[in-house]
Amino acid sequence: MALIKRKRDAHAETPAAAPATAPNLNCNRCPMKCGIKIDLHTKKEIFQRFHSMKTKHEQDIYIQCLIEVQNIKQRRKRNLEGKERSRSYGYFVNLCNKKIKVCQFTFAKLHGVSIERLKIIKKLLLNNETPSNKRGKYPKGNAITADIMNLVKSHSSLYPVKQAHYSGADYQYLDAKLNVKIMHEMFCAKYPDLKVT
């Protein structure tokens, strides 16, 4: 009959994004000299280890373990209207069983993640929460129940179909006079108590 696209399972674990081949790291202005601390081979190793993790959830927990909340040592206002920061963050990478501190830019580039993603993880860290995948956990307001879906399927199967003669595949199609609006009106007339838009 009609071709129906398969919906992705909302409860399935979110796969990690496909990585680039190596981190694009250019941190010449860094006061911590992060570019000198870590050699190219180690940079690639960190990047590949991170992107070998199967899910985004795993990656987020790994990132959160490498970030530390730190108190401000010396408070300085950048300008008169600027807000004082109440905390700062330390970013670390594991090198030969030692934690090496790096700047935020280097940390993000080494792992191939955005600053925005780091902000979300830092906010969770501040609230003593671990990253969790909440996609598909809440019912959608416009979700259609399985009973209504079955009624729609059985209703649409009542219409006569025509076989395609000139295609190599086995296609069936509805009469040209029918369209979704007409079929919807007929469904609503048959089941007046159901609200299906």
C-alpha positions, 0 to 999 in steps of 0.5 A, spaced: 500 500 500 503 506 501 510 506 503 511 508 511 517 511 514 520 507 520 520 512 526 527 511 530 526 508 537 525 514 542 528 510 547 534 507 544 541 510 546 543 516 542 549 514 538 555 518 539 557 523 533 561 520 527 568 523 529 573 527 525 580 523 524 584 527 528 583 533 533 584 540 530 588 543 535 591 550 534 592 553 541 598 558 540 596 564 545 594 559 551 598 561 557 598 554 559 602 552 553 597 546 552 600 545 545 607 544 548 605 539 553 601 534 549 605 531 543 601 529 536 601 522 538 598 523 545 593 528 542 590 523 537 590 517 542 586 521 547 581 523 541 580 516 538 579 513 545 574 518 546 570 517 540 571 509 540 565 510 546 559 507 543 554 512 546 554 520 547 552 518 554 558 514 556 562 520 553 558 525 557 560 521 563 567 521 561 568 528 560 565 530 567 570 526 570 575 530 567 572 537 569 573 540 576 569 545 580 574 550 583 574 556 587 576 563 585 583 565 587 583 572 586 576 576 584 577 581 579 571 585 575 573 585 568 568 592 568 564 596 572 557 592 570 560 585 569 558 580 574 563 577 579 564 569 577 563 565 583 567 559 581 572 557 575 573 550 572 579 546 571 580 541 565 584 535 565 587 530 561 590 523 563 597 522 561 601 516 563 596 515 569 597 523 571 592 528 570 595 534 566 591 541 567 589 544 560 585 550 558 578 549 556 579 550 548 584 545 548 580 540 552 574 541 547 579 540 541 582 534 544 575 531 545 572 534 539 566 537 543 563 544 543 563 549 548 556 549 549 556 541 550 561 543 556 557 548 559 551 543 559 556 538 563 559 543 567 552 545 569 550 538 571 557 537 575 555 544 579 548 541 581 552 534 583 548 530 577 551 526 572 549 526 565 543 522 563 539 521 556 532 524 557 530 523 550 524 519 549 522 519 556 516 523 556 510 522 552 509 527 547 502 531 547 501 530 540 502 522 540 497 517 537 495 511 541 496 504 539 489 503 538 488 509 534 493 507 530 490 500 529 484 503 527 487 508 522 491 502 519 484 498 518 481 503 515 486 505 510 486 498 508 479 498 506 480 502 500 481 498 493 488 499 491 491 498 484 497 494 482 503 498 478 504 494 472 511 498 469 515 498 475 520 492 477 518 493 484 511 490 487 508 497 488 500 498 490 497 505 490 490 508 491 485 511 486 487 518 484 481 521 486 483 519 493 487 524 498 489 524 505 483 530 506 478 525 504 480 519 507 481 523 514 474 526 513 471 519 512 475 516 518 472 522 522 465 520 520 466 513 521 469 514 528 466 521 531 468 520 538 475 520 536 479 526 535 485 524 530 488 530 526 
